[in-house]
Amino acid sequence: MMKVEYGGYIIEVFSYRSGGYWRPDIRISRRKGGEVHTEQLVAPEDALLDTAAESDAYGVQFAKTEIDSRE
């Protein structure tokens, strides 16, 4: 699991094995007032990585790109 703060969001990536490869399960959270809003991002189907570390890094970069597109 990898947890990173970026652009006011918390990015969490939980990588898991799927068919011999690793895939990222990505969640981003942001605090607004007294509430925390969390959403799950879906990586492309072809995001199949060789190691958990590669999957975590991919998931973080994917989330950063999504966050940047919102601003």
N, C-alpha and C positions, 0 to 999 in steps of 0.2 A: 504494500500500500504506500502511496506517495501522497503527501499533503503539501500544498504550496499556496501562498497568498499572492494574489495578482490583481491589480486594478480594482481593489475594493471587494474582491471575491475570494473565497476559499475554494481551491480546486482539490478534489480528492479523486484519486485513481485507484481502483481495485482491479488488478489484473487477474485473469483467470485462464486456465487451460481449456482449449477447445480444439478437438481433432488434431492434437499434436502441436498446436501453436498457442501463442498467448494473445489474448484480446483485452483491450481496456474497457472497463466499466467506469464511466466518468460522471461525477456529480460536481455541480458548482453551487455555492451558497453565498448569499449576500444578506447582510443585516440591513433592515429598513425600519427605523424607529425601534420598537420593542419586539419586532418579529424577524424571524429568519426565513428567507425564501430559498428553497432548495429545488433544483431541477436536475434531471438526468440528461446527459448528452449521449447521442448514439453515434458511435464511430462507424465509418463506412464498412461494408461487409468484407472488403478486401484488406482490412487492417489486421493482418495475421503476422505476428512478430515471433522471432525465435526465442526470446528470453523475456522474463517478467520485467526486467529493468528496461528493455527496449519498449515494451508495451506501456509501462508507466510513463516513460519520457514522451512517447507518441501521444498518450492521453493528455498530458499536461500541455503539449504544444497545440493539440487540437482544441482544447478548452481556451487557451490564450487567444487563438485565432477567432473563436466564437465571441469571446468577450470583447476583443478589439472591434469586431464588426458591429457591435451594439452601440458604440460611442460615436 
